[in-house]
Amino acid sequence: MDWKSDIICQLKDEKQHWNVYDEIVEHYNRLLDSNTNLQMRCVKFENDVNHLRLANAGLEKASEASQALANVNNKLTVANEEVIMHLREKGELAREVLRLNHALKESNEKSTDNEIKLQQYKNESEKLMKTVEKLECEVKELVEINE
């Protein structure tokens, strides 16, 4: 071999070495790109996780608020039932008051009628007493006359 072929052979060997280095650099660049992509995906996933955590916290608050609202609605229903029960009792008591007022009015009317009759009986009794006294006087006079 001559020196030219030797140089060509060395250059070919060197070119093969450079090709290997080029491949290594290419793989390294791909690894860097993949690493960058993975880091970006990781950041995106972290953002998604944070967003989902916030949404979940909002949902938990909404769920708690919904539960609280359900509890308030249950209490409202119980209170409404109590109000209805009290209104019914109030209606029954009002009817009882009306009935008792009517009975009291009738009783007062009877009492007034009885007072009027009592007054009439007293007047009649006084008249009869006067008549009795008068008749007793007459009887006394007649007895005196007869004696």
NORHU-V239557 format. One record per backbone hydrogen bond with DSSP energy under -1.0 kcal/mol. NH is the residue of the N-H (numbers start at 1). CO is the residue of the C=O. Records with the same first field share a line. If there is no record, write none. Layout:
NH: CO / CO
This chain:
6: 2
7: 3
8: 4
9: 5
10: 6
11: 7
12: 8
13: 9
14: 10
15: 11
16: 12
17: 13
18: 14
19: 15
20: 16
21: 17
22: 18
23: 19
24: 20
25: 21
26: 22
27: 23
28: 24
29: 25
30: 26
31: 27
32: 28
33: 29
34: 30
35: 31
36: 32
37: 33
38: 34
39: 35
40: 36
41: 37
42: 38
43: 39
44: 40
45: 41
46: 42
47: 43
48: 44
49: 45
50: 46
51: 47
52: 48
53: 49
54: 50
55: 51
56: 52
57: 53
58: 54
59: 55
60: 56
61: 57
62: 58
63: 59
64: 60
65: 61
66: 62
67: 63
68: 64
69: 65
70: 66
71: 67
72: 68
73: 69
74: 70
75: 71
76: 72
77: 73
78: 74
79: 75
80: 76
81: 77
82: 78
83: 79
84: 80
85: 81
86: 82
87: 83
88: 84
89: 85
90: 86
91: 87
92: 88
93: 89
94: 90
95: 91
96: 92
97: 93
98: 94
99: 95
100: 96
101: 97
102: 98
103: 99
104: 100
105: 101
106: 102
107: 103
108: 104
109: 105
110: 106
111: 107
112: 108
113: 109
114: 110
115: 111
116: 112
117: 113
118: 114
119: 115
120: 116
121: 117
122: 118
123: 119
124: 120
125: 121
126: 122
127: 123
128: 124
129: 125
130: 126
131: 127
132: 128
133: 129
134: 130
135: 131
136: 132
137: 133
138: 134
139: 135
140: 136
141: 137
142: 138
143: 139
144: 140
145: 141
146: 142
147: 143
